[in-house]
Amino acid sequence: MPFTQIAKSGNIRGIIFMVVGIFFMTSMDAVAKLLVEADYSVVQMLAIRGAVLLPLLLIWIGARGESHMIKTRQIGGHALRIAFGIFAPLLFFQSLKELPLADATVIFFISPFVMTALSVPLFKEKVGIHRWSAIFIGFAGVLFVLQPTSGLLKLEAFMVLAASLCYCGVMLTGRVLSQTETTFTIIFYSNLGLLVASGIASIFVWQPMPFMDLGLVVLMALLSLAGNICLVKSFALGEVGVITPFEYTALLWAVLLGYFVFGDFPALNVWIGVVVIAGSGLYMVYRENLRR
């Protein structure tokens, strides 16, 4: 990638917003790990997080006088995205009860390869031999992290894989909906559906939370909101091909937070997986830039 392309002022600011946004999102995962290790139900956490985020979205749209953006004719599409959007955080956060943050994050990065592979049958996109090779190598990197023949493979690792697939569903359905719906409409119904579903489910597992722990859930919501704002701003300012590789800073943040907050240091197989997965993902971005 030419240095002059990166050096554009919009790209520099886009990269900064991307790195900061990814830090916020990874920090949210770290806070979630603290809570699930304290034996709080994930659905209770999601219900409280939704109860914080949805009013903020309503206040924002009310201040802009654009309440018409809530209207939609794509109820079925939103419902499908909501279903994916419920299981993605539910499975991922639950897996953090046993898995180190870095391990879970590395496994979760299978999603870019899955989305690229699914773009062929779903959207009739052309994926050449170079990107197919990167996909297979990326899968191999995930398998190396999982070590399926070691006898140490945990159920939580499969939960992360399932969460990653659900995340792909969130992104792909979002892409379809974006053809007729605004970004706000998609985000609004995702949060509304998540709040309703998790709110109903949490009735059966609800437990009182001390003020400090409740504050951690509110912090999760604020980190999620700040992270998403930064990511949207990043793509608004920078070129996609320039800023996308910086999504992989999530691996760095996960290692640092895992070490300093939980005392976890990744094993050698995880480090090798990081190199293989990040390298394959960056090569896919490179090939995509060449194709464009």
Beta strands, then each sheet from edge to edge (+ up, - down):
end
